[in-house]
Amino acid sequence: MPEEALTNERAPISRREFLWYAWLSSFALLMAGSGGATLVYAYPHFKKGEFGGKFSAGRIEDFEDGSVTSNREGKFFLVRQGNEFKAIYQVCPHLGCLVRQREEGGYSCPCHGSQFAQDGTLVASPAPRDMDEFAVEVVDVELIVDTGVIIKGQNRQV
């Protein structure tokens, strides 16, 4: 065998190879950084008391039977009907307008005129379904509303 084949020395890399490796590693670093930033941005960071998180609505005895309480930060109406509590999302299921409470009870959409009963049931169209709700749980005697869990309203023909 020739002596050249037995040596372990590598030839120095050329300028072209060096620039190619530098460009490739810079591109890989850029992709990793932007991918990591995208993941951090896309991951939800909801905290207690922020929309998308859990809200303490109050104690059970604070609400009378048939009462409706508005929570602006959580974007829900808390309705008590007997021993049942509903947290109704304040957004109309038609096109996403914020609904308002009517003086005679229930809710109305100021944009397109949909009407809803106090429990969120659709009374007058154009909305395609009842109002959506949030999950409500009772911890000890405190009501916790999870605005991260939306329960879709029933489809109705009015």
C-alpha positions in Angstrom: 0.0 0.0 0.0 1.2 3.5 -0.7 2.3 5.5 2.3 -0.4 8.2 1.7 -3.2 5.8 2.3 -1.9 4.8 5.7 -1.8 8.3 7.2 -4.8 9.6 9.2 -4.2 13.2 8.4 -7.1 15.1 6.8 -6.6 17.7 4.2 -7.6 21.1 5.4 -11.1 22.2 4.3 -11.4 24.6 1.5 -12.9 28.0 1.7 -16.0 26.8 -0.2 -16.6 24.0 2.3 -16.1 26.3 5.3 -18.7 28.8 3.9 -21.1 25.9 3.1 -20.8 24.6 6.7 -21.2 28.1 8.2 -24.3 28.8 6.0 -25.8 25.4 6.9 -25.2 25.8 10.7 -26.6 29.4 10.6 -29.7 28.2 8.8 -30.2 25.3 11.3 -29.8 27.7 14.2 -32.3 30.1 12.7 -34.8 27.4 12.2 -34.4 26.0 15.7 -34.8 29.5 17.2 -37.9 30.4 15.2 -39.4 26.9 15.8 -38.9 27.3 19.6 -40.3 30.8 19.6 -43.4 29.5 17.7 -43.9 26.8 20.3 -43.6 29.2 23.2 -46.1 31.6 21.5 -48.6 28.9 20.6 -48.7 27.3 24.0 -51.6 28.7 26.1 -50.5 30.5 29.3 -53.9 30.9 31.1 -53.9 31.8 34.7 -56.6 31.7 37.3 -58.8 34.8 36.8 -58.0 35.2 33.1 -60.2 34.3 30.2 -59.4 30.7 29.2 -58.6 29.9 32.8 -60.6 29.2 35.9 -62.7 31.8 37.7 -64.0 31.8 41.3 -67.6 33.0 40.8 -68.4 33.1 44.5 -70.1 31.0 47.1 -73.3 29.1 46.5 -75.3 31.1 49.1 -74.3 34.4 47.4 -76.8 33.6 44.6 -80.5 33.5 44.8 -82.7 31.1 42.9 -83.4 32.6 39.4 -80.6 35.1 39.7 -78.4 36.1 36.8 -74.9 37.6 37.5 -72.6 39.0 34.8 -68.9 38.4 35.0 -67.1 40.7 32.5 -63.6 39.3 32.9 -64.8 35.7 32.3 -67.3 36.7 29.6 -70.1 34.7 31.2 -73.5 35.0 32.8 -73.9 32.9 35.9 -77.5 31.6 36.2 -78.9 29.8 39.2 -82.0 27.6 38.6 -82.7 25.7 41.8 -79.6 23.8 42.7 -78.2 24.0 39.2 -75.7 26.6 38.0 -75.0 27.5 34.4 -72.2 29.7 33.2 -73.5 31.0 29.8 -70.9 32.4 27.4 -71.7 36.0 26.5 -71.0 35.5 22.8 -73.8 35.0 20.3 -73.3 31.7 18.4 -74.5 33.3 15.2 -71.5 35.6 14.4 -69.8 36.2 17.7 -71.4 39.5 18.9 -71.5 40.1 22.6 -75.1 39.6 23.8 -76.9 41.9 26.3 -79.3 41.1 29.2 -82.9 42.2 28.5 -84.8 43.9 31.3 -87.6 41.4 30.9 -85.2 38.5 31.3 -83.1 36.6 28.8 -80.5 37.9 26.4 -80.5 39.6 22.9 -77.9 40.0 20.3 -77.6 43.7 19.3 -76.1 42.9 15.9 -78.6 40.6 14.2 -81.5 40.3 16.7 -81.2 36.8 18.0 -83.2 36.3 21.3 -82.3 33.8 24.0 -84.1 32.8 27.2 -82.5 33.2 30.6 -81.1 29.7 30.5 -79.5 30.4 27.1 -82.1 28.6 25.0 -82.7 30.0 21.5 -86.0 31.9 21.3 -85.6 33.8 18.0 -83.2 33.3 15.1 -80.9 33.9 13.1 -78.6 32.1 15.6 -78.4 28.4 14.7 -78.2 27.1 18.3 -78.6 27.8 22.0 -75.9 29.9 23.7 -72.7 28.0 24.6 -71.8 27.3 28.2 -68.7 26.9 30.3 -68.0 24.0 32.7 -69.0 24.8 36.3 -67.9 22.8 39.3 -68.5 23.2 43.0 -65.5 23.0 45.2 -66.6 22.9 48.9 -69.2 25.7 48.7 -67.4 27.8 46.0 -68.4 27.9 42.3 -65.5 27.5 39.9 -66.1 28.3 36.2 -63.6 26.9 33.7 -63.7 29.2 30.7 -61.2 26.9 28.9 -64.0 24.3 28.5 -66.8 25.4 26.2 -69.9 23.3 26.0 -71.7 23.9 22.6 -75.4 24.8 22.7 -78.0 22.5 21.1 -78.9 23.1 17.5 -82.5 24.4 17.1 -85.0 25.4 14.4 -87.0 28.4 15.4 
